[in-house]
Amino acid sequence: MPDDELSDQERTAITALQRLGRRWPRSLTLASMDGSLVVIRTGDSRFIDDDTDRAEAVVADIRGIPNTGGGW
């Protein structure tokens, strides 16, 4: 992916996220819920099976990183 239009700060942020991805425990999953970035346990049936229980599956909210909201 060409990054010639990215600022140094943007490249640094992307590199940091890529490093985090290499260390990220596979027991946790990042999810986007209506524009909120959240962490759930990978395979949590509340998140997979039923929309009404999804909020109960969230173990952490991640603030400050804009995201699409999912579903695209």
C-alpha positions in Angstrom: 0.0 0.0 0.0 1.5 3.3 -1.0 2.0 5.7 2.0 3.6 8.7 0.3 0.7 10.9 1.2 0.8 10.0 5.0 2.4 12.4 7.5 5.3 11.1 9.7 2.8 11.1 12.6 0.4 8.9 10.7 3.1 6.5 9.6 4.3 6.2 13.2 0.7 5.5 14.4 0.2 2.8 11.7 3.6 1.2 12.6 2.7 1.1 16.3 -0.7 -0.5 15.5 1.1 -3.1 13.3 3.5 -3.9 16.2 0.6 -4.2 18.6 -1.1 -6.7 16.1 1.9 -9.0 16.3 1.7 -9.1 20.2 -2.1 -9.0 20.4 -3.5 -12.1 22.3 -5.6 -14.2 20.1 -8.0 -14.6 23.1 -9.2 -11.0 22.5 -10.9 -9.5 19.5 -11.3 -5.8 18.5 -14.9 -5.0 17.3 -16.6 -1.9 16.1 -20.1 -1.4 17.5 -22.0 1.6 16.2 -18.8 3.6 16.0 -17.3 2.5 19.3 -14.1 0.4 19.2 -14.4 -2.3 21.8 -12.6 -5.4 23.0 -14.4 -8.7 23.5 -13.2 -12.2 24.2 -12.7 -14.1 21.0 -15.6 -16.5 20.4 -17.8 -15.1 23.1 -21.2 -16.5 22.3 -23.0 -13.4 23.5 -21.3 -11.4 20.7 -21.7 -14.0 18.1 -25.2 -15.4 18.7 -27.5 -12.6 19.8 -27.5 -8.8 19.0 -29.3 -8.0 22.3 -26.5 -9.5 24.4 -23.5 -8.1 22.5 -23.0 -5.1 24.9 -22.6 -7.6 27.7 -19.6 -9.2 25.9 -17.6 -6.0 25.9 -14.6 -6.2 28.2 -13.1 -2.8 27.4 -13.9 0.4 25.4 -11.1 1.9 23.3 -11.5 5.6 23.0 -9.7 8.0 20.7 -9.5 5.9 17.6 -12.0 6.8 14.9 -13.6 3.8 13.2 -16.2 3.0 10.7 -18.8 1.4 13.0 -18.6 -1.9 11.3 -20.7 -3.6 8.8 -19.1 -2.3 5.6 
